[in-house]
Amino acid sequence: MRQIEYIGPKDIETRSFEIITQELEQMGIVLPQDEAMVTKRAIHTSADFEYATTMTYSEGAVETAKRLILAGADIVTDTNMALAGVNKRTLAKHGGEAHCFMADEEVAQIAKERNVTRATVSMERAARIKKPVIFAIGNAPTALIRLHEMIQSGAYRPAFIIGVPVGFVNVEAAKELIRETDVPYIINRGRKGGSNVAAAICNALLYELGR
């Protein structure tokens, strides 16, 4: 039987990251210093160490994302669950806001008329924001596909993309589309991801700014 560790509420997260660091060391995995806390946050929220090998970053991605946040960039998510998880108070300290347009009546109506997903229309709605936007996609590969289409056509260029949708249909292909662009990104290769992971990545970036 495993022994119970009695840890104060304020120390649980600290102890969790100590365990993650120890287990990564035991696996012989050394994360790049600038990416380590982001990857560890993904592991922390999922208890899945595969993220240590599948999280993929464009060159200088973490520093780029942090600069954007410091300059007041907004964050757009593809689920209200991810929106709820993003630390909006910390984001607001730097002049940014977090948005999710998935539940907007106008978005739902347009999606129905065009026979496309709400995530597709939500990306088009987000493109109207008149400031840099960091997209945090944890659920809908169609969101990434639409962003890629807008990038390719020259209609819109996101400032940054966090692409971690989870699932089986078009998920891996959609992530690879973003990796082929020149837009800075943090992508988790493969099928894994989720709204919780998208929010965790956003928060890792936000918390790093407060260190």
N, C-alpha and C positions, 0 to 999 in steps of 0.2 A: 504493500500500500504506500502511495506517495505521501510524504509529509506535507502538511499545510504550512505555508509561510504566513506569519501574521505581520501584515504590512499596513501602515497607516494609509488612509485614502489618498493623501497628497503624494504618497511615494509609490503608488501602484504603477503609474505610467513610467516613472524613472526606472523602476525595477524591470518593467517589461522591456524597455530598450536595452538594459544591461543584458537581459537574457538573449535578446535578438543578436546583439553584438557578439556575445559568447558563442552562440550557435553558429553564426557565420564564420567565426574564427575556427571553430572545430571542423567546419566544412572546407576550410582552406579558401574561403571567398573573401577577397579584399575589394571593397567597393571604392570607386573613385571618390576622393574627398568631397568634391563639390556636389556629388550626386547622392552621397551616402544617406543623409537624413531623409531625402525624398523617398528613396527606395525603402528605407527602414519604416517609414510611415505607411507605405503600401503593405509591407509585411505585417506591421502592427495591427492594421485594421482588418486583415484577412487571415492572419496566422498561417500564411502560405509563403514558404521560403523560395518558391519557384520565381517570385518576383525579383529575386537577387540576380537571376540570369536572363530574365525576359524584358525587364524594363530597359528602354532604349531612349537615348537622348541625342538630339542634334547637338552640334558643336556649340559649347558655351550656353546650353539651354537654360540651366538654372540661373546663371547670372543675368541672362537676357530677361527671363520671367521676373526676377526680382527688380530689375531696373524698370520694367513696365509697371509693376505694382507701385513702386516709389513715385513714378510719374503720374499716378492716378488712373491707371487702366481699370476698366470694368471687367467683371467675370460673368460669362454667360454659361449656364448649365443646360443639359437636355432633360433633366428631371427635377421635380420639386424636392425630391429626397436629397439630391446632391446640393441643391440650393440651401436647404435647411442645415446641411452639414458644414457649409463654408462659414468660416469665422468672419462674419460681416462687420463686426465692430472693429477688428484689426484692419480689415480692408478699408473701411471708411476713414481711418486715421490717415491714410495716404491719399484720400480723395476718390477712392473707387467705390462702385456699387456692384452688387450681385443681382443677376436677373435670371428668370426662367420664363419663357413665353409659351410653354407647352399647354397651359390651361386657359390661355386667352381665347375668348369666343371667336374673335376675328381669325385667329390662326386655325382653329378647329373648322370654321366654315370654309376657309380657302382650301384647306387640305381635303375636305370632303368634295368640294367642287372640282378640284384638279385630280382627285383620286391618288393623292400622295400622302406620305406620313406627316403628322404634325411636326415631327422633328425637322423635316425638310423645310417646311414653311417657317418654323421657328428660327432656323439659321438665316433665312432671308430677312426676317424681322430684325434679328440681331445686327445684321449688316447695316441697318439704318442708324445705329448708335454713332454719334459724331465724336468718337474718341477711340483710342486703341482698345481692343477687346481680346481677352484671354478666354478661349473656349475650353470648357471642361466637359468632355463628352464621356459618360460612363455607361450609357445604355443603348443608344441608337446608332448603328452603323450608317443609317441613311443620313444622319447629321454630318458625319465625316464625308460621305459621298457628295452631298450638296456643297459643302465647303470646298471640296476639291474641284467640283464643276465651276464654282464661282472664281476660284483662283486661276484655273486654266483659261477661263474666258476673259479674264481681266476685269470682271465686274466687281470683285471685292478681294481684299487680301487681309486675312486675320493677322493680328499682331503675334499670336501664339496659340498653339493647339495642344491641349492635353487630351490624348485619344486613348481611352481605356474602356470602350464598350465591351460588354460581356455577351456571349451567346454563340450561336452556331451558323446563322445565315448571314453571309457577307461580312462577318466581323473581321476576320483576318485580312481579307482583301481590302476592306475599307481602311484599315490601319496602314497597310502598305502603300495605298494611294497617297496618304499624307506624308509618309516618309520619302516619297519621290518628289515632293515639292521643295521650295526653298524657304518655306515658312518654319520658324523655330518650333520644336515640338518636344513633348515627352509622350512616348507611346509604350504601351505594354504589348509586345508581340504575342500572338496566339489568341486563344478564346477567352482568357480570363480578364477580369476587370470588374466594373460595376460602379454604381453611383457612389457607394461608400469609398471606393478607391479614388475616384475623381475628386471627391471632397477632401480626402486625406492628402492628396498631392497638393491641392490648393493650400491647405492649411500648413503643410510642411514648408512651402515657400513663404507664407505669411509669418510663421513662427521664426523662420530663419532671420527675417528682417528685424525681429525683436531681440535677437541674441546680443 
